C-alpha cells in the first residue's frame, strides 16, 4: 500500500525539474497525478511514461481561466482533489533599476499570483471534502535576500507568507498548507548557473554539504508534507538546502584558520 493510494494529486510545473520528480514520486506511491505545464512535449512524455497513473494538461498558470479549467477538469475526471502542489515558477536576474516592469509582473504572476489562482479554484473542493493538503514550492530566496534577484525574492517572500495565511485560514477546514524552501537544486531553472564552473565552485564553498541538491530530494520532502505522516504540520516552511541557511554568513573560520 502506498501513502497516496486512491488519492488525486495536482502538480503545476510538473513537466520538468522538481515538479517532474514530484510527479514520479506521487505516482510511485499510488496517486493519480494530474500534471500541468506549458511544455506539452515534456509533459506528455512524462504522463505517458507514468502510464495510467498520470495525465497531462497544457496550462499557463498565469492565466486565471486556464488554471480554473485545469482544476475543473481534474474534478470532472476524478471526482476529487486530495493534494495540490503549486510548483510552477520562473526566475529572473537584475537589480531594481535594471528590471523591466513587464519582467517584474511576469515573475510575480507565475511565482505568486498563480498560486492564488490555483488555491482559489481548489479550496472549495478541499473544503467540501473536509480534508486535503496544499504544498507550495517556495525557496530559501523567500526567507532572505539574494544579490540581483529582486523580483524573485519578492515573489518567493510573498509566497512564504501567503502559505502561512492559507494554513491558518483553513486549518479548521481540515486542510493543511505547507511549503518547501529549496536551496540550489540541479534543475532547468538553475541550469544556466550551474553550467558555469565558477558558480558551481562558489556553491560548493558555501553549502555545508558541499553540493547542490537533486530534484528527487525535494520531491521526497513534498510527498512527506502532503502525506498523513505530516498530519500535525501546517504553516511550515521546510528548508532543503544542504545546510546553506544554517550559517550566519560569516567567513568559514575553520577553512581560513586550518585550511580544511
N, C-alpha and C positions, 0 to 999 in steps of 0.2 A: 504494500500500500504506500502510495506517495503522499506527501503532505498536501498536495493540491489535487488529489483525485476528485473528478467531477466539478472542479471549480473553473470559472471563466476568468482569464487574466487578459487585460488590455494593456498593450505596451506601445507608446508613441516613440518615434525614432528607433523603431525595432529592427531596422534592416542591417545595421552595422554596429560595430563597437560594443558599448555596454548594453545597448538595447537588444542586439542580436544575442549576446551572451546570456542575457536575462531570459529571452525567449527560449533558448535551448535549455536553460536550467528549469524553467517552469514546466516545459513540455516533458522533460525527463522525470519530473516529479508528479506527472499525471494530469496537468492542467490542459484545458483547451485555451490556446493562445491566439489572440486577435492582434495582429501586428499592423501598425500604421506607420507610414513613412512616405516621403516624396520620391524615393528611389524605387521605381517599380521593378527594375530588373533584380536588384539585390533582395528586395522584399519578397518578390515572387519566388526567387530561388530558395530563400530560407524557408518559406512556408512549404514549398514542395519537398524540401529535404526533411522537414519535421513531420510531413505526412498528414494523417487525419487529425492530428492534434493541433494543427495551425491553419490560419487563414490570413490573407493579406489584403489591405485596402490602401490605395493611394490617398494620402491626406496631407494637405498643407495645414499644419497646426496653427498657423497664424490667421486662418480664415474660420470665423465662428461657425458658419453654416456647414463647412466640411467636418469640423470636429463634432458638431451635433449629429450629423448624418452618420458618422463613424460609430458613435455611442448607440444611436437608434438602430443601426444595422446589427450591431452585436446583440442587442436586446431581442430584436426580431428573430435572429438566428438561434440564439442560445437560451433566451428567456430570462437571463440574469447576468449580473456582473458581480464578481467576488473581489477582484483586485484591479486597481487602476495604477499603472506605472507611468508617470509623466516623465519621460526620459529625453524627449527631443530637445535639442539645443544647438546653438551656433556660437562661435567665438568671434572675437574681434581684437584688434590691437590699435592703440592710439591714445595719446594724452588728450585731455578735453579739447584744447584748441584745434586739434587735428582730426577730430571725429566728425564726419559729416552728419547732420541731423537725421538723414534717412538711414544711416547705419545704426545710430543710437536707437531709433524707433524699431528697426528690424530686430536688433538683439533683444530689446525688452519685449517685443511682440512674441518672439519664439521662446525665449528662455523664461518669461514670467507670465505674460498675458495669456499665452496658450494654455498654461496650467490652470488658470482661472476658467477658461472656456471649457476644458475637459471636466474639471471638478463641478462646475455649474451644471453640466449636462448629466454627469454620472451620479451626483449626490442624491437626487430624488429616488433613484432606483436602489441605491445602497440603503438609504433611509427606510424605504418601504420594506426592504428585506430585514432590517434590524441588525445588520452586520455588514462588515466589509473592511477593506484595507486600501489605503492610498499610500504609495511610496513615490516621492519626488526625487529626481536626480538633481541635487544642488551641487555644491562644490566647496572646497576649502576657500575658494575665492569669494564665497558668500560669508565667510567668517572673519576675513581680514582683507587688507588691500594688497594689490599687486602692482608693480611698476607697469604702466602703459596699458592696463586692462580696464579702463574707466567704465565703459558700457557693460562689459561682462561682470565686473564686480558689482555694479549697481543692480543688475538683473538678478544675480545669484543671491545677493544680500536681501533683496526683496523676497525672493523665493523662500529663503530660510525663515523669515518672519511670517510670511503667508502660511507656511507649513504649520507653524506654531498656532496661528489663529484658527486654521482649519481644525487642528487637533482639539482645541478647547471648545470650539463651537459645536463639534459633532461627536464628542466623546459619549454623551448620553444617548446618542442615536445608535450606539454600538459600532461606530466607525472609528478605526484608528488611522492616524495620519502621521507619517514619519518621512524623513529624508536621509538619503546617503549623501555624504560630502566627500567625494573622491579628491585625492591629490592628483599628481601627474600619472596618467594611465595611458598605456600604449594603445591608442585608438586613432581612427582617422582624424578626429578633432585635434589631436596633438601631433599628428603625423609630420607636418612641416617642421615643427620644432625639434622633434627627436631624430629627424633626419640629419640634423646638424650636430656633429660630434662635440663641438664646444658646449652646446646646451646639454647634451647627454652627460658630459663630464661634470657640468655645474650641478645638475640634478643629483648625480652620484655623490657629490661633495656634501650637499645639504640634507639629503634624505638619510636618516639614520640607518635604514635597512639597505642603503646603497644601490637602489634600483628604482625604476618606475614600476607602477603596478600593472596588473593584467586585467582585462575586461571581465574575465570569469571570476576574479576575486571580488569585484564589485557586485557582480550578479549574485554571488553567494550571499552577500550582505542584504541585497534587495529581497531575495527569497526568504531570508530569515525574518526581516521586518514584516513581510507580508503574511507570514505563517502564524499559526497558533502558538508556536514556540515563543513568539513575542506578544503574547496576549495581554500583558500588562504594560506594554510600551506604547506610548503615543506622545507626539510632540517632540520626538528625539531627533537629533542630528548625529548620525553615525559616521564618524570620520574614518576614512580609509585612505591613508596617505603614507604608510611606511614610517610613521613617527615624525613626519615633517613639522606638523604644527605643535608637537610636544615640546619643541625647542623654543627658547626665548628670542632667538635671532642673533644672539651674541656670537662672537667667533668661537670656533671649536678649539678651546684651550688645550685639550689633550693633544690634538693634532699639532698645534703650534708649539707646545712645550716638549712633546716627546717624539713627534714625527710619526705617531701611529695613525 
